[in-house]
Amino acid sequence: MSLDFSSVPVLNFQDALSSETKPKFLSELRHALVDIGFFYLSDPSVTEDTRSQFVRKASGFFNLPSTVKSEVGIINCNNFKGTEFGMLQDQRAIGVSQRFFITALTVEQWPREDVLPNFRPCIESYLEQVQSVSEILTVLVAEALDLAPTVFNAFFTRPSLNSLRISAYPSPHGLDPTRTEFQGVGPHKDSSFLTYLLQGTEHTSLEVQTKSGAWIPVPPLANTLVINIGRMLESLTRGVCVATTHRVNLTREQFIRANHGGHLGKRISAAFFQRFSSNVTQMQLTLDIPEHVLALRKDGESDAETFLQAIFETSYQSAVLFNAITTYPEVGRQWYPDELAHALRKQAGDQVLGGAKLQIPASI
């Protein structure tokens, strides 16, 4: 029987970079991968100055007038990058959430320099540093599972489909005072290999679900990123690594500063989604995993192996497009009308990807 967990562990990234402490780090990493699906990565080689400037610029972007943000609206280009406005889901909306999307290797829409100076270099500096951390951690994940250090390299060649999603959640201040909870993003698992989350503000809104079904908070900790296992890694390891359900749950109390009161304002977060490269094929998906590692799999049914088979019905790149145009149909209608019509017919007919659909969550 698998053991439950009551907290999310903290792993020090610098331990992985020292030969003396690396064995300890790999042991802790294996526990997090196999038993929990979430962990904090402290001291992650993303400089404090980079993080603080990133959050300031992100906050500044979301404070711009809607007309300015709409200049880089997601509907303006065919790669699903830019600003997106959407009502928060799953309970009655508390307001309009806002998101800004970029990817690691494509030319994107950016706010004009005269309205938000230095926004692009600050965002790109953060993205570059997180990308570097992800490349190192990918090797460490392999080593923690007693696999060859380079075993995952073939999945992450250029061009990359990695992406960064910066999100802002409005405060419920001023709404019905009898309401206490406002769902930001409902329960979901990420489709990524790994997700790297920066919680840019003090809000304690991120929650993970334990094996018993309870929800526990993952509060912001100084100098950390929150890492969670996605369905891609779970599937590649045939269920050894576990993708854990999580949500963003907003309450009035989370918008009040804990120690000395005061209103916190918008919740700002940034999720870096590490995904396979566009040229990955189904033929590459079989890994030689040692029996003693497969034995780490927990009790219970898992669709880990069928997940990848489903999204590779045609090609991975096609699966990504299928998901994107059905998630953002306004972009599909503008740029991919034939593909959207085909995708909607398949979705309405036999639910071609079913529960294994390549989910791209609203954000975390």
ZATORMAR-99970 format. One line per 4 residues: number of its first residue (from 0); for each residue x, y, z of N, C-alpha, C. Coordinates in steps of 0.1 Angstrom, whole numbers. Layout:
REM residues N
NUM) X Y Z X Y Z X Y Z; ... $
This chain:
REM residues 364
0) 8 -12 0 0 0 0 9 12 0; 5 22 -8 13 35 -9 11 43 3; 21 50 8 20 59 19 15 73 15; 7 79 24 2 92 21 13 102 25 $
4) 10 115 22 19 126 26 11 137 31; 18 145 40 11 156 46 17 170 43; 29 169 36 35 182 33 44 180 20; 48 190 14 56 190 2 71 192 6 $
8) 80 183 3 94 184 7 101 195 1; 112 200 7 121 210 2 134 204 -1; 138 205 -14 151 200 -18 160 211 -22; 173 211 -17 182 222 -20 190 219 -33 $
12) 188 227 -43 194 225 -56 209 224 -55; 215 232 -47 229 233 -46 235 219 -40; 227 212 -33 232 198 -29 235 189 -41; 227 191 -52 229 183 -64 242 186 -71 $
16) 248 198 -68 259 203 -75 272 199 -68; 271 193 -56 283 189 -49 284 174 -48; 296 168 -50 297 154 -50 295 148 -36; 297 156 -26 295 151 -12 280 150 -9 $
20) 272 159 -14 258 160 -10 248 155 -21; 254 152 -33 245 147 -44 238 134 -41; 244 124 -35 236 112 -31 224 115 -23; 226 124 -13 214 128 -5 203 134 -13 $
24) 207 143 -22 198 150 -31 190 140 -39; 197 130 -45 191 121 -54 181 112 -47; 184 108 -34 175 100 -26 163 108 -23; 164 121 -19 153 129 -17 144 132 -29 $
28) 151 133 -41 144 135 -53 136 123 -57; 142 111 -55 134 99 -58 122 98 -50; 123 101 -37 111 101 -29 100 111 -34; 105 123 -38 95 133 -42 89 128 -56 $
32) 96 122 -64 91 118 -77 81 106 -76; 84 97 -67 77 84 -67 65 85 -57; 67 92 -46 57 92 -35 48 104 -34; 52 116 -40 45 128 -38 41 135 -51 $
36) 50 137 -60 47 143 -73 49 158 -72; 53 164 -61 56 178 -59 68 180 -50; 76 190 -52 86 194 -43 90 209 -45; 95 215 -34 101 228 -36 116 226 -40 $
40) 121 234 -49 135 234 -52 141 247 -47; 148 246 -36 154 259 -30 167 262 -36; 171 275 -35 184 280 -41 186 274 -55; 176 277 -64 176 270 -77 185 277 -88 $
44) 194 285 -85 203 291 -95 195 301 -104; 184 306 -99 178 317 -105 180 329 -96; 187 339 -100 191 349 -90 180 357 -85; 182 362 -72 171 369 -66 168 382 -73 $
48) 178 388 -79 175 400 -87 167 397 -99; 169 386 -106 162 382 -117 147 379 -114; 145 372 -102 131 369 -98 124 381 -94; 130 390 -87 123 402 -82 119 412 -94 $
52) 129 413 -103 126 422 -115 115 415 -123; 115 402 -124 105 395 -132 91 398 -126; 90 396 -113 77 398 -107 72 413 -108; 82 422 -107 78 436 -108 73 439 -122 $
56) 80 434 -132 76 437 -146 63 430 -149; 61 417 -144 49 410 -147 37 418 -140; 39 423 -128 28 430 -122 25 443 -129; 36 449 -134 34 462 -142 26 459 -155 $
60) 29 448 -161 22 444 -173 7 443 -170; 3 436 -160 -11 433 -157 -18 446 -152; -10 456 -148 -16 469 -144 -18 478 -155; -14 474 -167 -16 483 -179 -31 483 -183 $
64) -35 494 -190 -49 494 -195 -52 482 -204; -64 478 -203 -68 466 -212 -65 469 -226; -67 481 -231 -64 484 -245 -50 481 -249; -41 484 -240 -26 482 -242 -23 467 -242 $
68) -29 460 -232 -26 446 -232 -32 439 -244; -43 444 -249 -50 437 -260 -41 439 -273; -32 448 -273 -23 449 -285 -15 437 -287; -12 430 -276 -5 417 -277 -14 405 -273 $
72) -27 407 -277 -37 396 -275 -34 383 -281; -37 372 -275 -34 359 -280 -40 356 -293; -51 363 -297 -58 361 -310 -50 367 -321; -40 376 -318 -33 383 -329 -23 375 -336 $
76) -19 363 -331 -9 355 -338 -13 340 -338; -7 332 -346 -11 319 -348 -4 309 -339; 4 314 -329 12 304 -321 7 305 -306; -5 310 -304 -12 310 -291 -3 317 -280 $
80) 4 327 -284 12 335 -274 7 349 -274; 7 355 -262 3 368 -260 -6 369 -248; -14 379 -247 -23 381 -236 -36 374 -238; -41 367 -227 -54 361 -228 -62 365 -215 $
84) -74 369 -217 -83 373 -206 -94 362 -205; -97 358 -193 -107 348 -191 -113 348 -178; -126 345 -177 -132 344 -164 -127 332 -156; -125 333 -143 -121 322 -135 -131 312 -135 $
88) -127 299 -135 -136 288 -137 -141 281 -125; -151 272 -126 -154 262 -117 -164 267 -105; -163 279 -101 -173 285 -93 -177 298 -99; -187 305 -94 -190 318 -100 -178 327 -101 $
92) -176 333 -112 -164 341 -114 -162 352 -104; -150 355 -100 -147 366 -91 -142 378 -99; -139 376 -111 -134 387 -120 -127 381 -132; -119 389 -138 -112 385 -150 -98 382 -147 $
96) -94 369 -149 -80 365 -148 -73 369 -161; -60 371 -160 -52 375 -171 -39 367 -172; -35 364 -184 -23 355 -186 -15 361 -198; -2 359 -197 7 363 -207 16 351 -211 $
100) 16 347 -223 23 334 -227 35 338 -236; 46 330 -234 57 330 -243 63 316 -244; 70 313 -254 77 301 -255 92 304 -256; 100 293 -254 114 295 -252 121 299 -265 $
104) 116 295 -277 124 296 -289 117 302 -301; 105 309 -298 98 315 -309 97 330 -307; 95 337 -319 94 351 -318 79 354 -313; 78 362 -303 65 364 -296 61 379 -298 $
108) 49 381 -293 44 395 -292 49 400 -278; 53 413 -278 58 419 -266 51 433 -265; 49 437 -252 44 451 -250 54 461 -256; 49 472 -260 58 483 -266 68 488 -255 $
112) 80 490 -259 90 495 -249 86 508 -242; 79 516 -249 75 529 -244 65 528 -233; 57 517 -233 47 516 -222 51 507 -211; 61 498 -213 67 490 -203 81 487 -205 $
116) 90 497 -202 104 496 -205 110 483 -199; 119 477 -206 127 465 -201 119 453 -198; 106 453 -202 98 441 -199 104 428 -206; 107 429 -219 112 417 -226 125 412 -220 $
120) 135 420 -218 148 415 -213 146 408 -199; 138 414 -191 136 408 -177 129 395 -178; 119 393 -187 112 381 -188 121 370 -195; 129 374 -205 138 365 -212 149 361 -203 $
124) 154 369 -194 165 365 -185 160 355 -175; 147 357 -170 142 347 -161 140 333 -169; 134 334 -180 131 322 -188 144 315 -191; 155 322 -195 168 315 -198 173 308 -185 $
128) 172 314 -174 177 308 -162 169 296 -157; 156 296 -159 148 285 -155 150 274 -165; 152 277 -178 154 267 -188 167 259 -184; 177 267 -180 190 261 -176 188 251 -164 $
132) 181 255 -154 178 247 -143 171 234 -147; 161 236 -157 153 224 -161 162 214 -168; 172 218 -176 181 209 -182 190 201 -173; 194 208 -162 202 201 -152 193 191 -144 $
136) 181 196 -140 172 187 -132 167 175 -140; 166 176 -153 162 165 -162 172 154 -160; 185 157 -160 196 147 -158 195 141 -144; 192 149 -134 191 144 -121 179 135 -119 $
140) 168 138 -126 157 129 -125 161 115 -130; 168 115 -141 172 102 -147 181 94 -137; 191 102 -131 200 95 -121 192 90 -109; 182 98 -104 175 94 -92 167 81 -95 $
144) 164 78 -108 157 66 -111 166 55 -116; 179 57 -114 189 47 -118 189 45 -133; 186 55 -141 187 55 -155 199 62 -160; 203 60 -172 214 67 -178 212 82 -178 $
148) 221 90 -174 219 105 -172 213 112 -185; 217 106 -196 212 113 -209 200 106 -215; 193 98 -207 182 90 -213 171 99 -218; 168 110 -212 157 119 -216 161 129 -227 $
152) 174 130 -231 179 140 -240 172 140 -253; 168 129 -258 162 128 -272 148 135 -272; 142 137 -260 129 142 -260 129 158 -260; 141 163 -258 142 178 -256 151 185 -266 $
156) 152 180 -278 160 186 -288 153 199 -293; 160 207 -300 154 219 -306 146 215 -319; 135 222 -323 129 233 -316 121 228 -303; 120 237 -294 114 233 -281 99 238 -281 $
160) 91 230 -274 77 234 -271 75 239 -257; 86 241 -250 85 247 -236 78 260 -237; 71 264 -226 64 276 -226 64 282 -212; 62 295 -211 61 302 -199 47 309 -198 $
164) 40 307 -188 27 313 -186 27 321 -173; 25 334 -175 25 343 -163 10 347 -161; 5 345 -149 -9 347 -146 -11 357 -135; -23 364 -136 -27 373 -125 -41 369 -121 $
168) -44 368 -108 -57 365 -103 -62 377 -95; -74 382 -98 -79 394 -91 -84 390 -77; -84 401 -69 -89 399 -55 -104 398 -55; -110 391 -46 -124 390 -44 -130 402 -36 $
172) -121 411 -33 -125 423 -25 -137 430 -31; -147 433 -23 -158 441 -28 -170 432 -33; -168 419 -34 -179 410 -37 -187 406 -25; -197 397 -27 -205 393 -16 -197 388 -4 $
176) -199 395 7 -191 391 19 -194 378 25; -205 372 21 -209 359 27 -201 348 20; -195 351 8 -188 340 1 -174 340 7; -168 328 8 -155 326 14 -145 320 4 $
180) -149 312 -5 -140 306 -14 -143 309 -29; -133 311 -37 -134 314 -51 -124 306 -58; -129 296 -66 -120 287 -73 -112 294 -84; -99 294 -83 -91 300 -94 -89 291 -105 $
184) -83 279 -103 -82 269 -113 -86 255 -107; -94 248 -113 -99 236 -107 -89 225 -106; -92 214 -100 -83 202 -99 -79 197 -112; -66 195 -114 -60 190 -127 -46 185 -125 $
188) -41 178 -135 -27 173 -136 -21 180 -148; -9 184 -147 -3 190 -159 1 180 -169; 1 184 -182 5 175 -192 20 175 -195; 27 184 -188 42 186 -191 50 174 -186 $
192) 63 175 -189 73 166 -183 75 170 -168; 79 182 -166 80 189 -153 74 203 -155; 69 208 -144 64 222 -144 72 229 -133; 77 241 -136 85 249 -126 77 262 -123 $
196) 72 263 -111 63 274 -107 70 284 -98; 69 297 -102 73 308 -93 61 314 -88; 59 314 -74 48 320 -68 53 334 -64; 49 344 -72 55 357 -71 50 366 -61 $
200) 39 362 -54 33 370 -43 31 361 -31; 25 367 -21 24 360 -8 12 351 -7; 4 351 -16 -9 344 -15 -6 329 -14; -14 323 -5 -12 308 -2 -24 301 -9 $
204) -24 301 -22 -35 296 -30 -33 282 -36; -21 279 -39 -18 266 -45 -20 255 -35; -27 244 -39 -30 233 -30 -28 220 -38; -23 210 -32 -21 196 -38 -30 186 -30 $
208) -34 176 -38 -43 166 -32 -35 154 -28; -37 150 -15 -30 138 -10 -37 126 -15; -31 114 -13 -37 102 -17 -51 99 -11; -53 104 1 -65 102 8 -76 112 4 $
212) -73 121 -5 -82 131 -10 -82 144 -3; -74 146 7 -73 159 14 -65 169 6; -68 182 8 -60 192 1 -51 199 11; -38 200 7 -29 207 16 -22 218 9 $
216) -19 229 16 -14 241 9 1 239 5; 5 247 -5 19 247 -9 22 262 -9; 25 268 3 26 282 4 39 287 -2; 40 300 -6 53 305 -12 64 304 -1 $
220) 75 300 -5 87 300 3 98 308 -4; 106 316 4 116 324 -2 126 316 -10; 131 321 -21 141 315 -29 139 301 -33; 126 298 -37 123 285 -42 115 286 -55 $
224) 115 275 -62 105 272 -73 98 259 -68; 85 258 -72 77 246 -69 77 238 -82; 82 225 -80 83 216 -92 72 205 -90; 65 203 -101 56 192 -101 57 183 -113 $
228) 55 170 -111 56 160 -121 44 161 -130; 46 160 -143 35 161 -153 32 147 -159; 22 146 -167 18 133 -173 28 128 -182; 36 136 -188 46 131 -198 57 122 -190 $
232) 62 128 -179 71 120 -171 65 108 -165; 53 109 -160 46 98 -154 44 87 -165; 41 91 -177 39 81 -187 52 74 -192; 62 82 -194 75 77 -198 80 67 -188 $
236) 78 69 -175 83 60 -165 73 49 -161; 62 48 -169 52 38 -167 45 38 -153; 44 50 -149 37 52 -136 46 52 -124; 59 51 -126 68 51 -114 68 65 -108 $
240) 70 76 -116 68 89 -112 53 93 -112; 49 101 -102 35 103 -101 31 118 -103; 21 120 -112 16 133 -115 5 135 -105; 6 145 -97 -4 147 -86 -14 158 -89 $
244) -26 156 -85 -37 166 -87 -34 178 -79; -37 190 -85 -35 202 -77 -45 213 -82; -46 224 -75 -56 234 -79 -51 248 -73; -57 258 -78 -56 271 -72 -69 275 -66 $
248) -69 276 -52 -81 278 -45 -79 292 -38; -88 301 -42 -87 315 -37 -97 317 -26; -92 324 -15 -101 327 -4 -98 342 0; -107 348 6 -106 362 10 -93 364 19 $
252) -91 354 28 -80 355 38 -67 355 31; -66 349 19 -53 348 12 -49 361 5; -59 371 5 -56 384 -1 -53 394 10; -51 389 23 -48 398 34 -34 394 39 $
256) -25 403 41 -11 400 45 -12 394 59; -5 383 61 -7 375 74 -3 382 86; 9 388 86 15 393 99 9 406 103; 7 415 94 3 429 98 -8 434 90 $
260) -16 426 84 -27 431 77 -23 437 64; -33 444 58 -30 450 45 -34 441 33; -38 448 23 -43 440 11 -32 436 2; -32 424 -3 -21 419 -11 -23 422 -26 $
264) -35 425 -30 -37 428 -44 -37 415 -53; -34 416 -65 -34 404 -74 -25 393 -70; -29 381 -72 -19 370 -71 -12 368 -84; 1 368 -84 10 367 -96 17 353 -95 $
268) 16 346 -106 24 333 -106 29 331 -120; 40 323 -122 46 321 -135 49 306 -136; 44 299 -145 46 285 -147 54 282 -160; 66 276 -158 74 271 -170 71 257 -172 $
272) 65 254 -184 61 240 -187 72 234 -196; 78 224 -191 88 217 -199 81 205 -206; 82 207 -220 75 197 -228 84 191 -238; 80 180 -244 88 173 -254 90 183 -266 $
276) 100 180 -274 102 187 -286 92 183 -297; 90 192 -307 80 189 -317 82 177 -325; 95 173 -326 98 162 -335 99 148 -328; 94 147 -316 94 135 -309 83 126 -315 $
280) 87 113 -317 78 103 -323 74 92 -313; 64 85 -316 59 74 -307 70 63 -306; 78 62 -316 88 51 -316 98 53 -305; 100 66 -300 110 69 -290 105 67 -276 $
284) 93 63 -274 87 64 -261 89 52 -251; 96 42 -256 99 31 -247 113 32 -241; 113 33 -228 125 34 -220 128 20 -214; 140 17 -212 145 5 -206 146 8 -191 $
288) 135 5 -183 135 9 -169 138 -4 -161; 148 -3 -152 152 -15 -144 140 -20 -136; 140 -33 -133 128 -39 -126 127 -33 -112; 139 -31 -105 138 -26 -92 132 -12 -91 $
292) 133 -4 -102 126 9 -103 112 7 -106; 108 -2 -115 94 -4 -118 87 -9 -105; 94 -16 -97 88 -21 -84 84 -10 -75; 88 2 -78 85 14 -69 71 19 -72 $
296) 65 14 -83 51 19 -86 41 15 -75; 32 25 -72 23 23 -61 11 16 -66; 3 12 -55 -10 5 -58 -19 14 -65; -29 8 -72 -39 15 -79 -38 15 -94 $
300) -49 18 -101 -49 18 -115 -43 31 -120; -36 30 -131 -30 42 -138 -32 41 -153; -34 53 -159 -35 53 -174 -22 59 -179; -11 57 -172 1 64 -175 6 60 -189 $
304) 5 47 -192 10 42 -205 0 46 -217; -13 45 -214 -22 48 -225 -22 63 -228; -18 71 -218 -18 86 -220 -10 90 -233; 2 85 -233 11 89 -245 6 82 -258 $
308) 1 70 -257 -4 64 -269 -16 72 -275; -24 78 -266 -35 85 -271 -31 98 -277; -22 106 -271 -18 118 -277 -9 117 -289; -4 105 -291 4 102 -303 -4 95 -314 $
312) -17 96 -314 -25 90 -324 -21 94 -338; -17 107 -339 -11 112 -352 4 115 -349; 6 127 -344 20 131 -340 19 140 -328; 29 141 -320 29 150 -308 25 164 -312 $
316) 31 169 -322 29 183 -326 14 185 -330; 8 174 -336 -6 175 -340 -15 175 -327; -10 167 -317 -18 166 -305 -18 180 -297; -6 186 -298 -5 200 -292 -14 210 -298 $
320) -14 209 -312 -23 218 -319 -38 215 -316; -41 202 -316 -55 198 -313 -59 204 -299; -51 203 -289 -54 208 -276 -56 223 -277; -46 230 -283 -46 244 -283 -58 250 -289 $
324) -62 245 -301 -73 251 -308 -86 248 -302; -87 237 -294 -100 234 -287 -100 242 -273; -88 245 -268 -87 252 -255 -90 267 -258; -85 272 -269 -86 286 -273 -93 287 -287 $
328) -106 284 -288 -113 283 -301 -113 296 -308; -112 307 -301 -112 320 -308 -100 321 -317; -88 316 -312 -76 316 -320 -77 306 -332; -83 294 -328 -85 284 -339 -94 289 -350 $
332) -105 297 -347 -114 302 -357 -106 312 -366; -97 320 -360 -90 330 -367 -79 324 -376; -72 314 -371 -60 310 -378 -61 295 -383; -69 287 -377 -69 273 -381 -84 268 -382 $
336) -92 275 -391 -106 271 -391 -109 257 -395; -102 251 -405 -104 238 -409 -100 228 -398; -88 230 -392 -84 221 -382 -93 222 -369; -98 234 -366 -107 235 -355 -120 227 -358 $
340) -126 229 -369 -138 221 -373 -136 206 -372; -124 202 -377 -121 187 -376 -119 183 -361; -112 191 -353 -110 188 -339 -123 187 -331; -132 197 -334 -144 197 -327 -153 185 -330 $
344) -153 181 -343 -161 169 -347 -156 157 -339; -142 155 -339 -137 144 -332 -140 145 -317; -139 157 -311 -141 158 -297 -155 155 -294; -165 160 -302 -179 157 -299 -183 143 -302 $
348) -176 137 -312 -180 123 -316 -176 112 -306; -163 108 -307 -159 97 -299 -149 101 -288; -148 114 -285 -139 119 -275 -125 112 -277; -119 115 -289 -107 108 -294 -96 106 -283 $
352) -94 116 -275 -84 115 -265 -89 112 -251; -102 112 -250 -109 109 -237 -102 115 -225; -101 108 -215 -94 113 -202 -80 115 -204; -74 111 -215 -59 113 -217 -57 125 -225 $
356) -67 133 -228 -65 145 -236 -53 153 -231; -45 159 -240 -33 166 -236 -37 179 -230; -40 179 -217 -45 191 -210 -35 201 -209; -38 214 -213 -30 225 -209 -39 233 -200 $
360) -36 233 -186 -44 239 -177 -44 254 -178; -54 261 -173 -55 275 -174 -42 282 -168; -37 277 -157 -25 281 -151 -25 276 -137; -13 277 -130 -12 273 -116 -6 284 -108 $
